[in-house]
Amino acid sequence: MTDVGVLDVPAATVEVRDEFTVVDIVALAALTSLCVGHYPMLLFRSYTSALAVLAVLAPLGLYGLVRLARQRTRDGSAATVLVGWIVVAGLLSGAPMLALKGTVGRDASGLIMIMVVCAWALGRQMSGRGREIAPYLVLSLLTVNGLVGVVQVLLDVETGSMAMQFGRAVGFAPSSVYFGALMAVL
């Protein structure tokens, strides 16, 4: 009887599991925060929680964007051109500082769009294991968020940090509009 080793198995059937990397942990933590991190006690007037997450991801994502651009991949080149276009459009606008920097408390500026591209580049650096877990994590977190919304409606929560807004469930989202958009993903 001979011992069959891994090398005797055809390559197509061997399952390779990548190890978690720091990028995976950061990206999965960011996904967690974006799905359920809008708890009212975490919100401030000067920024939104999504902006805070993007600001944390930006340096790592920028590094990933530079790597993709240097590898001359199609998606990396397209993302680099998009970032360049955002900067040029902002500089040529009637109010360059407003276009690029935005205003306090709003998620609409060239800088935020660039941070979104950087977050995308970070996601492109995730290992196979991280990419395998991400959809299940998002689905689980959105389900928890939805259940919180259902409880808000069933218990008719009118006061406190988890109160409904204008009679509408919000779950962990900052408003019922965001909550509806998150639930549409489910």
Salt bridges, closest charged atoms under 4 A:
GLU15 OE2 - ARG17 NH2 2.95
ASP75 OD2 - ARG124 NE 2.65
GLU132 OE2 - ARG17 NH1 2.78
GLU132 OE2 - ARG129 NH1 2.89
